[in-house]
Amino acid sequence: MYEDNKSSDMRKLFYLLVAALMLIGCAKSNSDRMKQHLTSNGDSGLSSVSPQDGLIIRIAEIEVNDGYLEQYLAAAHNVGTKSVETEPGVICICPMQVKEQPNTIRIVEIYRDSASYQAHLQTPHFLDYKQGTLHMVKSLKLVDTSPLAPEAMPLIFKKL
């Protein structure tokens, strides 16, 4: 039982660290757009936004089939960039490749609320990405998360 709890705690810590690193790694060119999304009613950040207010933070864990890696990376880059640039409720979509396992992709997704996420799922660029990559994806797991230090999120984006 001790090992199960310890493993669970280590997994939670791992996801927190991965999420923080991925957030910092979001493209600098999108940082102004992200800061704009994080600012509401003249506020300077997420100080008034908590997970209870509807912020959705998700990590997509994807394994790409052999032979499709370059095509998948291009598609993931395109949908992430287009989503952040054109969708007001998309705060961050940051695809990353695991260095030691090139066919393993992690994508940090942050949406202002559920309505923003649902709207994202209906956009032409997302639908094209989804349909165009179905045969490329060996496995997909969506992991919903909650920030352990939501008050630190505005600081992460200010550093970009």
N, C-alpha and C positions, 0 to 999 in steps of 0.2 A: 504494500500500500504506500509506503514511504517513497519508493522509486516512482510510482505513478504520479504522485503529487509533485515530486521534484521534477519529473519530466514535463508535466503540465506547466509548472512555473517557468522552466527553462524555455519551453515553446513560447509562452506569453512574452518573456523577455526578448527572445529572438525576434518575434514579430514587431515588438515595439522598436527595437534597434533597426530592423530592416525598414520599417515605415519611416523612421526619422531619417535614415540615410537616403532613402528614395525621395523623400520630400525635399531634402537639401539638393539632391541630384536632378530635380526637375530643371528643364532647360532654362537658362538665364534669359533667353529671348522671350519666354512666357512669364517672367517674374512680374512685370508691370501688370499684365492681365490678371495674374493670380492675386496680386495685392488689391487690384480693383474689386475682384470678387469677394475678397475677405473684408472689404470695407463696406459697411452698410450705414446709411443715414449719417455720413460724415465721421463715423467712428474710425479709429486708426487700425482696427484689426478685428480679431474674433472675440474680443473681450466679452461681448454680449451674446455670443453664440456658443451653445453647449450641445453635446450629443442629443440631449433631450429636445433641443430646438429643431432637430431634424437633420443635422449634418451627417452625411453618409460617407464613411471611409471604408474602403474595401481593398483587399489585395487579391488580384487574380494570379493564380499559380497555373502556368501553362507549360506543357511539354509539347514540343513541335516534332512532327514526324521527320525522320531522316529524308534528306533530299529537298526539303521545302524551307530550310532555315532562312536563306537570303530573301526569298519572297515574303515570308512571314514577317521578318524584321522590317521590311519596307512598308508592309501593310500596317503594322502596329505603329510605326513612326507616323505614318500619314494620318491615321484615325486619331491618334493622340494629339497631334498638332492641330488638326482641323477642329477637333472638339473644343480644345481650350481657346482657340482663336475665335470661334463663332458661336459658342453656346454660353450664355450668361451664367447658367447654373453649374457649369463644369469648372471647378476650381483647379483641378490637377488631374491629368492622366499622364503618368510617367512610366513608360515601358522600359524595362531593364533586362539585361542578359546576365545570367549567372556565369562568372568567368570560368569556373572549373567545369561547368556543364553547359556548353553553348546552346544546346537545344532546350534549356530550361529558361523560361521567361517569367519575370514577375512584373506586374503592373500595379502601381498604386493609383487608385482612383478616389477622388474626393469630389463630392457633389454637395451643393448648398442644401438640398433637401430631396425628399422622395420624388416630388414632382419634376425636379431637374433631372434626376436619374431616369425616370420614365420617359421624359421628353427626349433624352439622349438616345434611348433605345429605339426611337422612331425616326431618327435623322437619317437622311440618305447615306451620309458617309459611314455611319455605324452599320447600317443594314448591308451596305456594299462590303465592308470589312468582314462582317459576320459570315455572310454567304460566300465571300471569296476565300475565306480561310478555313472553312469547315473541314475540308479534306487535308489540311495541313496540320491540324491540331490532334495530337494523340490523346491528350487529357487536359481537362480544365477543371479547376476547383476555385470557387469564389469564397473568400474568407472575409466575412464582415467583422469589423473591428471597432473598438471604442478607444479613443486616446486616453492614456492614463494621466496625462498632464495637459488637458485642453487649453489651459492658460498659456502654455508655452508655444502653441501653434502660431500665433501672430509673430513671435520672435523668429521662428524658423523662416517664414516668408520674408521678413524684413532683412534677413541676412543675404538674400539673393541679390 
